[in-house]
């Protein structure tokens, strides 16, 4: 009994020391700046997509999803919101990104940007993908992290280079940072382990199937003759994802930890170069400064001399409140990602229901669905101008550009659903409405009168159909356009 009491005291002491442990402020603010830079580009592209996705007249039937998925109604944006509101909100978020970079009211600004981002993502939930999920998660972590103590533009302008020697000596509460690094490692682990349940990942053809998806940067480059090298990369990707948590959390300066960095950067750069998922992968690369914060500060501090660093501020109860929230938050996030695994489904769903009203939606099972929902498509668009006997071949990308969101829209037409589970009875309705909205966009882009035919050849890839020799599915969409508007027919 005495032994047990002693062990409990030791554990409690260690937990207390961990909860109050400190970390360097400078790497945390470097991470803040990197996230801010990502936000600048993220909101810029989000702004360009407003007309096609956020607008009530865009490609997404918002009313349909709000009607059939009640939980999407937990949102400040509701039907009837004019398009101009989305432009204003995203423009404000873009400006706020610069505030994060410069260190101006970072937590407050990050909180506002998080709210804006979550509202727009829920409004466009039908076309939400991993970039959106990681970006809003990064903003939430900026609210919890001890940011804004260093690398503040206002301080630099007032004090000049003198503030640099001060910044390299500042330490802050480290619990939130540790929780974030654990969150990242958990994402790697779940993504890697769930791939082991996929027959295509097991047989080494999953990566090939992914690289010929519409979300690939070069879907027509990869051919069956590349399968040999892609099999090696397929297995290497799974091994890397599973290994990274154990490598990145290794002791300071260890060979294993540096090996983690050597694997992490090329792994994500490879995804960025081959798939249209840049923001999530750049965010994971940016997290490297947190894993290597001790090594970074050791290198930086060699050029500075001064007193030993102290916790700044010495007593900050609010910082420890954020630390406690971070512990609860990362626990719920990790549990929520287990909701699709049968033994953990009840607790996973509970955690998901707790996080959803807060604005968090996470799922780290990446591409383990490739067996059932992969498709390779070849499109051809032909326009028959009114009054002319000569058809014109049009680039299909003019009708539907090549991006992840547009690919998700097309997937609705081809009965492919990656994120939302649509009841079979509702699928014909959403397919019909999606076709109509694609037609409206096509006619608007063409701006003339005539008939447009969009023919798509769809191949489903399986281990025995890598060469795409099995009979494909042919989908044909036909639209009548009159002066740039979709009509039922032209006499």
Secondary structure by P-SEA (a helix, b strand, c coil): caaaaaaaaaaaaaaaaaaabbbbaaaaaaaaaaaaaaaaaaaaaaaaacccccccccccaaaaaaacccccccccccccccaaaaaaaaaaaaaaaaaaaaccaaaaaaaaaaaaaaaaaaaacccccaaaaaaaaaaaaaaaccccccccaaaaaaccccaaaaaaacccccaaaaaaaaaaaaaaaaaaaaaaacccccccaaaaaaaacccccccccccccaaaaaaaaaaaaaaaaaaaaaaaacccccaaaaaaaaaaaaaaaaaaacccccaaaaaaaaaccccaaaaaaaaaacccccccccccccccaaaaaaaaaaaaaaaaaaaaaacccccaaaaaaaaaaaacccbbbbbcccccccccccbbbbbbbbbbcccccbbbbccccccccccaaaaaaaaaaacccccccccccaaaaaaaaaaaaaaaaaaaaaccbbbbbbbbbbbbbcccccccccbbbbbbbbbbbcccccccccc
